Amino acid sequence: MEQVIEQFKERILAAAANKQPLRIRGGGTKDWYGRTPVGELLDTRAYSGVVAYDPTELVITVRAGTPLAEVEAILAEQNQMLAFEPPHFGPGATVGGMVASGLSGPGRAAVGATRDFVLGVVLMDGKGESLHFGGQVMKNVAGYDVSRMLAGSLGTLGLLLEVSLKVLPKPYAQTSLRLEMDEKDAIRRLNEWGGQPLPISASAWCDGALMLRLSGAKAALAAAQQTIGGEEINGDDFWIAMREQSNEFFTQSDVLWRLSVPSTTAPIALQGQQLIEWGGAQRWLRTNESADTIRTAAAAAGGHATLFRGGDKEVGVFHPLAPALGRIHQNMKNNFDPDGIFNPGRMYAQY
């Protein structure tokens, strides 16, 4: 693997010298996310494999080119998992792409986001230097937590080499419930239940039906079902489809927006069809409304909107940054990637 590292370094130094952008990519299953990738391909998949795994400490360290499915299979042998349920969006998904995209699945509201499980990273910067951040334990740090900041950075700050992740045991039992109710009632009930000690590990509302997943001890699930009510169903396939966005809502041809808002936000009056996740905090919207209309509505609710899939990316994929945040973003980019070679413009056109 030292030879692979040296090859990466040579590519980066040559690109910096020639001001040649590099398009960092693993399996390419999330190429569509963010602005259109540009530059010469730097494939990470040659740098693959598990560096260390201690099931008793609930920590695994892997190289960025490692297939995500391989990591999940190793964890499953120990009855453990990546609790934030990262989407694959294809069989070639890698750990590096998982961290770079920062996307989380149905369990995010219950356990936390991808960044919350990143303990440490090894990153190669624009000077070809390998930098170590964080470690293999959870701890507070002063200033920027760079290891977690890389989650969702879409490879714009450097080449991710290794990542240490916190893992969790799989739940003893799971069951899914289906309840008929409208959007307003679903939001209200989700927030009411969220303030109670109920083992809700995922939720999704669409087309007049609210789906809930309960995870934990069998006795806790039975008690929760008595409180919540609803029809018990086999929801395993449903939650996988939610994670991979392979159900009917997500496979339509409309433009897909992702709105992040406070969970108590009332139904947002926008044209199109909506699906609500994460206890009300994530609103998926299929619509042809203008970007300005959607972002104004999200901002009015105290949130932000992302053009997740389809549409005209020239309107900006991610919500515009406030000037102060824009300066921080630019400063971080300048420090890690002074020549601007890593995935330029993937998040914002000017960075």
N, C-alpha and C positions, 0 to 999 in steps of 0.2 A: 504493500500500500504506500510505502514511502515514494516509490517511483511515480505513482498516480499523483501524489501530492506535488511532487516536483514538476510534473507535466502541467498541473493546474497553475502553479506559480509562473512557469514560463509563458503560458498563454496570457495570464493576467498582465505580466510585465510588458509583453509585446503589445497587447492591446492598449495599455496605458501610454506606451511610447508613441504609438501610431494614432492615438485618439480614436481607436476602433471599438465601438460598442460590443458588448458581449451579452448574449441572450442565455441566461442560466436556466437550465431545464433538466428535470428528471424524466418521468414518464410522459410528460406533456398532457396529462389528463385535465389540467386546469389552464391550458393556454388561452382559453376563451375569457378567463376572468381577468378583470382589469383592462387597461388600454392595450392595444395591439403590441405584442412583443417585437422588438427590432434587434438587429445586430447578429454577429456570428454565433452559432450555437456552441455553448459550453455544456456538454452532457455530463451530468453528475453520477450516472449509474455505475461507472467503473469503481467508484468509491463506496463499497457496499459491505454490509456485515455487522453483526452484533459485537460491540467492543466489550461490554460487561452487562451482566444481568444478575441481580440478587433479589430473588422473589421475597425473601424475608424482609428486605429493606424497601420493597415496593419501588425500585428504581431500575430502569434499563437505559443503557447508553448505546447508541447505534450510529453508524455512518449515514450521512444524508442521502446517499444513493440507494439505500436499502428499501426494497419493496415494502409498502405498508402492510400488505397482506401477510408477508413473511413475519413481520413483527407481531401482528395480531395472532398468528398461529402459534408462535412461541409463547406468548402470554397465555393463550387459551390452555396450553398444556399444564399450566400452573393455576388454572381457574382464575386468571387475572385478565384485565382489559384496559384499554384506553377509554376511560369513562366519559370523555367528552365526545365520543363517537364521531371521529373525523370522517367526512365523506371521501370516497375514493374517486368517483366519477370516471371510473375505468380501471381495468386490471393492472395497468402499469404505474399506478400511484406510488410515490416514494415518500419517505419520511421528510426529506427536505422540502418537497412540495407541500406536504401537510403543514409544516411550520410556516413556510413562506406565505401560503395563502391565509393561514390563520382561521380557517373555517371550522366550525363545530357543528355537531349534529343535534338530534332531539334532546339529548341529555344535558345540554349546555346550561339550561336554567337551573337544574338541580345540583350540578357538581362544579360548574365553572367552564371557562373557555379554554381553548388550546393554550393560550399564553400562561394560564394559571398552572399548567402542568409541565411547563418548560423549566427545568432546574438549572441547566447550564448549556453552553454551546461552545464550539470551536469554530471561529469564523476567519476566512482568509480575506483580508481587506484589499483595497486598490493598489497597495504597494507590495502585494504578495506575501505579507506577513500573517502568520497564524496567531490569532488572538484568542485567549481563553476568558470566558465570562461565566460567572455563577459557579456551580459545582454540582454535587449530587445529593444535596440536602436542601430543604426549604428554609430560607432565612431572609431576614430583612436586610436591605442594603441602602446605603446613602446615595442620593443622586439617581441617575438613570439606571434602571435594571435592563441592561442591554440585551441579556439573553431572552427576556420576555418581549422586549421591544421589537425583536426580529420577527415575532409572530405577526403575520399580516403585512410584512414589509415587501412582499413580492420580489425578493432578491435584489432590491435596489441599493442595499447597503454593503453587500459583499457575498462571497461564496460560502454558504453554510457547509461545514465539513462534518461535524459531529453534534449530536444533541442528546442530552440526558433528560429523561422524562419520568415523571411520577406516574405510577400505575396504581390501580385499585383492584381489590377482589371483585369477582362477579357477584351479583346479588344472589341470595339463597333462592329466591323465587320471584316471578314476575307474572302479572296478569294485566289485561287491558280491558277498559270499559268504554262503552259507547252510550252517549246521552244526546237525545234530541233537544236542541235549543237554538235560539237565534244568537246573532253576534253579540248584541248588547248583554244578554244574560250570560253568555259564555265568558265574556270579559269580567263581569261582576263576580261570577262564581269562582273563576280561576284566582282572582285576587283574594276572595274570602278564604278559599282553601289554602292559598299560599301563606296565610297567617296562622294556620293550624299545623300541628305536628302530624301531617299526613305524608305517606311515602310516595308522593307523586314524582315520578322521574322523567316524564315527558307529557306534552299536551299538544293537540292540534285541532283547530276548528276550521271547518269549511262546509259550505252548502247545508247549513242547518244542523250539523252534527258535530259534537265535541268528542274527541278521542282522548283518553287518558291512559297512561301506563303507570302502574304501581310496581315498585321494586322494594324488596326487603324480606323480612321473615314472614312466613306464611300467616302467623297469627296477626301481624300488623296489617297485612294485605286484607285479611278477612274483616278486621275491624274497620279499616278505611272504606271498604266496599259498602259496609252497612251505613256509614256516614254519607257517602257520596251517592250511592244508588247506581242506576244505569244497568245496561246489559253487558254481561261478561262475554268477551269474544277472544278468538285467537288472533292477537295483533302482531305477531313476530314479523310477518311479511310486510305489514303496513309500516312498521317503524323503520325497517330496512329501506323501504321505498321512500320514506320521508328523508332518511339520511342521504340517499343517493339521488333524490329528486327524480324518481322514475315513475311516480304515479301520475294520474291523468292531469291534475292541476298543473304540474310542472312541465309536462310534455306538450302542452299546447304551443302554438306558434306565436302567441302574443309576446310583446316586450315584458320582461320580468324585472320588477323593482323590489328591493328589500328595504323596508323601513324599520329603523330601530327607534323605539319610543318608550316612554315610561309605561309600565305594565297596566296602569290604571287608565290610560288614554281611552276615551270614548271612541266608538266606531268612527273611522276617518272617512269623510264624505268625498270620495274620489270615484270616478267612473271605473268600471272594470270589476274583476273578481278578486277577492281577497282570501288568504289563508293565514290563520293566526297561530303562532307557535310561542314557546318559551313563556307560558303563563300570561301572555298578552304583550310581551315586550318586543316580539318580532312579527311584523306584518308583511307578508308577501303580497304583491299587487301585480296582477296582469292587466295592463291598461295601455291605451294609446294617448293618455294625457301628456301634456308637455312636461319637460324636466323642471321648468320653473314652477309650475303648478304643484307638482309632487313635492318638490323640495320646500316650497313655501308651507305646505300643509304639514310636512314632517317637522320643520323648524318651529312652527306655531305650537306643536304638541311637545316641544322640548327635545326633539330627536333629530335624526338625520336620515338621508335616503341615498341608496346606492343603486346605480343601474347595473343589475346583477347579470342579466343575459339578454342579448339581442339589442335592438335599437341603435341609435346613432351615438357612438362613443365620443364624438366631437363635442357633445354637450357636457362632457366630463362624467367619468364613471363614478367617482367618489364625491361625497359632499364637499363643496369648496371649503378650504381651511380659512379660519380667521387669521388676520395678519400676524398676530403673535405666534400662533401655531405654525404658520407658514415659515417664519424665520427659524423656529426650532427645527423644523423638518429640513430646511436648507442647510443649516449648520451641521446637523447629523450627517447628511449626505456628503458635505464637503470634508468632514473629518474622516469618514470611512472610505469614501470614494472620490478623492480630490480631482480625478480626471473624468469623472462622470461616465464610466464605462459599463457599470452594472445595470442591466435592464432599464436604460434611461427612458423616462416618460411612461413607465408601466403603471404608476399610480397617478401622477399628475403630469401634465404636459411640460411644465417648466422645470421639473426636477429629474 
